[in-house]
Amino acid sequence: MADLHLHTALSPCASPDMTPPRIALDVMGGDRAPDATLRGALAACSPGGRHGIPPDRLLLVGDQAVIEESLHALGGDPGFAV
């Protein structure tokens, strides 16, 4: 049986032209939504944070007007897709 080796955009041997997967985040779900969810997304994408996720990898799902208003109240949108 042959060994199966998968190449993903996150693999050390990935080619530079592979696009990393996008993460969909349900902003409207949860008891303290949308603020708690957006705070988590902002922390994950913070330049000084430990996760360092590029903001364009997150897709925020929910009511666009509510998301944009909440992001503005929390200091702005670093480049999320909504």
C-alpha positions as CSV (number, residue, x, y, z in Angstrom):
1,M,0.0,0.0,0.0
2,A,1.4,3.4,-1.0
3,D,1.9,6.1,1.6
4,L,-0.6,9.0,1.3
5,H,1.0,12.4,1.8
6,L,-1.4,15.4,1.6
7,H,-0.2,18.9,0.8
8,T,-2.2,21.7,2.3
9,A,-1.5,25.4,2.5
10,L,-0.4,24.9,6.1
11,S,2.1,22.1,5.4
12,P,5.8,22.9,5.7
13,C,6.2,21.6,2.2
14,A,3.4,23.7,0.7
15,S,4.0,25.6,-2.4
16,P,3.9,29.4,-2.1
17,D,0.9,29.6,-4.5
18,M,-1.4,27.6,-2.2
19,T,-4.0,29.7,-0.5
20,P,-4.5,29.1,3.2
21,P,-8.1,28.1,4.2
22,R,-10.5,30.7,5.3
23,I,-12.1,30.4,8.7
24,A,-15.9,31.1,8.9
25,L,-16.9,32.6,12.2
26,D,-20.6,32.8,13.3
27,V,-20.6,36.2,14.9
28,M,-24.3,36.2,15.8
29,G,-24.3,32.9,17.8
30,G,-23.6,32.7,21.6
31,D,-24.9,34.3,24.7
32,R,-22.7,37.4,24.5
33,A,-22.7,37.8,20.7
34,P,-21.7,39.7,18.7
35,D,-19.3,41.6,21.0
36,A,-17.6,38.5,22.7
37,T,-17.1,36.8,19.3
38,L,-15.7,39.9,17.7
39,R,-13.4,40.6,20.6
40,G,-12.1,37.0,20.1
41,A,-11.6,37.6,16.4
42,L,-9.8,40.9,17.0
43,A,-7.5,39.2,19.6
44,A,-6.7,36.3,17.2
45,C,-5.7,38.8,14.5
46,S,-3.9,41.2,16.8
47,P,-0.3,41.9,15.4
48,G,1.0,41.6,19.0
49,G,-1.1,38.5,19.8
50,R,0.1,35.0,20.0
51,H,-2.1,33.6,17.2
52,G,-1.2,36.1,14.4
53,I,-4.0,35.1,12.1
54,P,-4.2,37.4,9.1
55,P,-7.6,39.2,9.3
56,D,-8.4,38.3,5.6
57,R,-8.5,34.6,6.6
58,L,-11.5,35.2,8.8
59,L,-15.0,35.3,7.3
60,L,-17.4,36.9,9.7
61,V,-20.9,35.4,9.2
62,G,-24.1,37.2,10.4
63,D,-26.0,40.5,10.0
64,Q,-23.5,42.7,8.2
65,A,-24.8,46.0,9.6
66,V,-24.6,44.7,13.2
67,I,-21.1,43.3,12.6
68,E,-19.8,46.6,11.1
69,E,-21.4,48.7,13.8
70,S,-20.0,46.4,16.5
71,L,-16.5,46.4,14.9
72,H,-16.6,50.2,14.8
73,A,-17.5,50.4,18.5
74,L,-14.6,48.0,19.3
75,G,-12.0,50.1,17.5
76,G,-12.4,49.3,13.8
77,D,-12.2,46.5,11.2
78,P,-8.6,45.2,10.5
79,G,-9.7,43.7,7.2
80,F,-12.2,40.9,7.9
81,A,-14.4,39.6,5.1
82,V,-18.1,39.9,6.1
